[in-house]
Amino acid sequence: MIQDGDKIAVGVSGGKDSLTLLVALRQLKNFLPVKFELEAVTLTMGIGEVDLSSVKELCEKIDVNYTIEETLIGKIVFEERKEKNPCSLCANLRRGALHNTAKKLGCNKVALAHHMDDVIETLLLSTFYEGRIHTFSPVTYLDRKDLYLIRPLIYTEEKLVKEFIKVNNIIPVHNPCPANGYTKRQYIKDLLSDLKKENREIKNNIFGAVKRSGIDNW
């Protein structure tokens, strides 16, 4: 995922996953036998009040340059388009804005904080609602942007991310998204939680199936 001379834009929403990724990559610089640079990037959504001062302080503490890119994505999705299922459009717009910012900063890679639970949930979402077998890839090349997307936390369970945040006293930023708690992804999370009561290995089994299947360049 990381090679000598890389300049990596880390997508930082301010949530637990992206803050864990940022700190982990910064620590990785101390012992990985290749040289690479990091840029932390946050996209504002144009809705609600978000205090990013704690993210800024963290970036200063770990010596990573921090860029806040102003967007109106939230207004477009929720106020102008009034999407009933906003997540897909929102994600597409955010990806485009993040990729453009990464290129502007001279980065050749973008690091996203998707973890193992995200992989499993996305597989089920694609199967249930799109009728296709698809999920995140560890590495994706975007030829139109000449960018690589990397997902360094993809083998990490969400519970370990939560523990990392707790142990290191990192306080995530509250996300004001109006769709929080009411999405299809939340439904899948709840479904998996119920299924895990009967089969404690269900997440490991699904993730293992993804690895063995070879889908999406695994």
C-alpha positions as CSV (number, residue, x, y, z in Angstrom):
1,M,0.0,0.0,0.0
2,I,2.8,2.4,0.9
3,Q,5.9,2.9,-1.2
4,D,9.0,5.1,-1.0
5,G,8.2,8.7,-2.0
6,D,4.5,8.5,-1.5
7,K,2.5,11.6,-0.5
8,I,-0.7,10.4,1.1
9,A,-3.9,12.4,1.7
10,V,-5.7,11.0,4.8
11,G,-9.4,11.6,4.7
12,V,-10.2,12.8,8.2
13,S,-13.9,13.2,9.0
14,G,-13.1,13.6,12.7
15,G,-14.7,10.3,13.6
16,K,-13.1,7.5,15.5
17,D,-12.1,5.6,12.3
18,S,-10.3,8.4,10.5
19,L,-8.5,9.7,13.6
20,T,-7.3,6.1,14.3
21,L,-6.0,5.9,10.8
22,L,-4.3,9.2,10.9
23,V,-2.4,8.5,14.2
24,A,-1.5,5.0,13.0
25,L,0.0,6.2,9.8
26,R,1.9,8.9,11.6
27,Q,3.3,6.2,13.9
28,L,4.1,4.0,11.0
29,K,6.5,6.7,9.6
30,N,8.7,6.1,12.7
31,F,9.7,2.5,11.7
32,L,8.5,1.7,8.2
33,P,11.7,1.3,6.0
34,V,10.3,3.6,3.3
35,K,9.9,7.4,3.3
36,F,6.5,8.9,2.8
37,E,4.6,12.1,3.6
38,L,1.1,12.6,5.1
39,E,-1.5,15.3,4.6
40,A,-4.7,15.3,6.7
41,V,-7.8,16.5,4.8
42,T,-11.3,17.3,6.2
43,L,-14.2,18.2,4.0
44,T,-16.8,20.4,5.6
45,M,-20.4,19.6,4.6
46,G,-22.0,23.0,4.8
47,I,-24.6,22.0,7.3
48,G,-24.6,22.3,11.1
49,E,-21.8,23.5,13.3
50,V,-18.7,21.4,13.5
51,D,-15.8,22.2,15.9
52,L,-12.7,20.9,14.3
53,S,-10.3,22.5,16.8
54,S,-9.5,19.1,18.4
55,V,-8.5,17.7,15.0
56,K,-6.3,20.7,14.3
57,E,-4.6,20.3,17.7
58,L,-4.1,16.6,17.1
59,C,-2.5,17.3,13.7
60,E,-0.2,19.9,15.3
61,K,0.7,17.4,18.0
62,I,1.7,14.7,15.6
63,D,3.2,17.1,13.1
64,V,0.9,16.5,10.1
65,N,-0.2,19.3,7.8
66,Y,-4.0,19.8,8.1
67,T,-6.3,21.1,5.3
68,I,-9.9,22.0,5.8
69,E,-11.7,22.0,2.4
70,E,-15.0,23.9,2.5
71,T,-17.9,22.3,0.5
72,L,-21.7,22.6,0.2
73,I,-22.2,18.8,-0.2
74,G,-24.7,18.6,2.7
75,K,-26.8,21.5,1.4
76,I,-26.9,19.9,-2.1
77,V,-27.9,16.5,-0.8
78,F,-30.4,17.4,2.0
79,E,-31.7,20.9,1.1
80,E,-31.6,21.1,-2.7
81,R,-31.9,17.5,-3.8
82,K,-33.8,16.4,-0.7
83,E,-32.6,12.8,-1.3
84,K,-34.7,10.1,0.4
85,N,-31.6,7.8,0.3
86,P,-28.8,10.4,0.6
87,C,-25.8,8.2,1.4
88,S,-24.9,7.2,-2.2
89,L,-25.0,10.7,-3.6
90,C,-23.2,12.2,-0.6
91,A,-20.5,9.6,-0.8
92,N,-19.9,10.2,-4.5
93,L,-19.7,14.0,-4.0
94,R,-17.3,13.6,-1.0
95,R,-15.1,11.2,-3.0
96,G,-14.8,13.7,-5.8
97,A,-14.0,16.6,-3.5
98,L,-11.4,14.6,-1.5
99,H,-9.7,13.3,-4.7
100,N,-9.5,16.9,-6.1
101,T,-8.1,18.2,-2.8
102,A,-5.5,15.4,-2.8
103,K,-4.4,16.3,-6.3
104,K,-4.2,19.9,-5.3
105,L,-1.9,19.0,-2.4
106,G,0.4,17.0,-4.7
107,C,-0.6,13.6,-3.3
108,N,-0.5,10.4,-5.3
109,K,-2.5,8.3,-2.8
110,V,-5.6,8.8,-0.7
111,A,-6.0,6.8,2.6
112,L,-9.5,5.9,3.7
113,A,-10.4,4.5,7.1
114,H,-12.7,1.7,6.1
115,H,-12.3,-1.2,8.5
116,M,-13.3,-4.9,8.5
117,D,-16.8,-4.2,9.7
118,D,-17.3,-1.7,6.8
119,V,-16.2,-4.4,4.3
120,I,-18.8,-6.9,5.6
121,E,-21.6,-4.3,5.8
122,T,-20.8,-3.1,2.2
123,L,-20.9,-6.7,0.9
124,L,-24.3,-7.2,2.4
125,L,-25.6,-3.8,1.3
126,S,-24.5,-4.6,-2.3
127,T,-26.0,-8.1,-2.2
128,F,-29.3,-7.1,-0.7
129,Y,-30.0,-3.8,-2.5
130,E,-28.0,-3.9,-5.7
131,G,-28.0,-7.6,-6.5
132,R,-24.2,-7.8,-7.0
133,I,-21.2,-9.2,-5.0
134,H,-19.1,-6.1,-4.3
135,T,-17.3,-4.5,-1.4
136,F,-14.2,-2.3,-0.7
137,S,-10.8,-3.3,-2.1
138,P,-7.6,-2.9,-0.1
139,V,-6.1,-0.9,-3.0
140,T,-7.9,0.8,-5.9
141,Y,-6.3,2.7,-8.8
142,L,-8.3,5.6,-10.3
143,D,-7.0,6.1,-13.8
144,R,-9.0,9.3,-14.4
145,K,-7.4,11.0,-11.4
146,D,-4.1,9.0,-11.4
147,L,-4.6,8.3,-7.7
148,Y,-4.4,5.2,-5.6
149,L,-6.9,4.6,-2.9
150,I,-5.6,2.6,0.1
151,R,-7.4,1.3,3.1
152,P,-4.8,0.4,5.7
153,L,-7.4,-0.5,8.4
154,I,-9.3,-3.0,6.2
155,Y,-8.2,-6.0,8.4
156,T,-9.0,-4.2,11.6
157,E,-12.2,-4.9,13.5
158,E,-14.3,-1.9,14.6
159,K,-14.0,-3.0,18.3
160,L,-10.2,-2.5,18.1
161,V,-10.7,1.0,16.7
162,K,-13.0,1.8,19.6
163,E,-10.4,0.5,22.0
164,F,-7.6,2.4,20.4
165,I,-9.6,5.7,20.7
166,K,-10.3,5.0,24.3
167,V,-6.8,4.0,25.3
168,N,-5.3,7.1,23.6
169,N,-7.9,9.5,25.0
170,I,-8.8,10.7,21.5
171,I,-12.2,12.5,21.4
172,P,-14.0,12.1,18.0
173,V,-15.8,15.0,16.4
174,H,-19.6,14.8,16.4
175,N,-21.0,14.4,12.9
176,P,-24.2,16.4,12.3
177,C,-25.4,14.3,9.4
178,P,-29.3,14.3,9.4
179,A,-29.2,10.7,8.2
180,N,-27.3,9.3,11.2
181,G,-29.0,6.2,12.6
182,Y,-31.6,6.0,9.8
183,T,-29.6,4.5,7.0
184,K,-29.6,1.1,5.3
185,R,-26.0,0.7,6.7
186,Q,-27.4,1.1,10.2
187,Y,-30.0,-1.5,9.4
188,I,-27.2,-3.9,8.3
189,K,-25.2,-3.1,11.5
190,D,-28.3,-4.0,13.6
191,L,-29.0,-7.1,11.6
192,L,-25.4,-8.4,12.0
193,S,-25.6,-7.6,15.7
194,D,-28.7,-9.8,16.0
195,L,-27.2,-12.6,13.9
196,K,-24.1,-12.6,16.1
197,K,-26.1,-13.6,19.1
198,E,-26.7,-16.9,17.4
199,N,-23.4,-17.2,15.7
200,R,-20.4,-15.5,17.2
201,E,-18.3,-16.2,14.2
202,I,-20.6,-14.7,11.6
203,K,-18.4,-11.6,10.9
204,N,-15.2,-13.7,10.7
205,N,-17.0,-16.1,8.4
206,I,-18.2,-13.4,6.0
207,F,-14.9,-11.7,6.0
208,G,-13.1,-15.0,5.3
209,A,-15.5,-15.6,2.4
210,V,-14.5,-12.2,0.9
211,K,-10.8,-13.0,1.1
212,R,-11.2,-16.5,-0.3
213,S,-13.5,-15.4,-3.2
214,G,-11.0,-12.9,-4.7
215,I,-13.7,-10.4,-5.5
216,D,-12.8,-6.7,-6.0
217,N,-9.0,-7.4,-6.3
218,W,-8.6,-9.1,-2.9
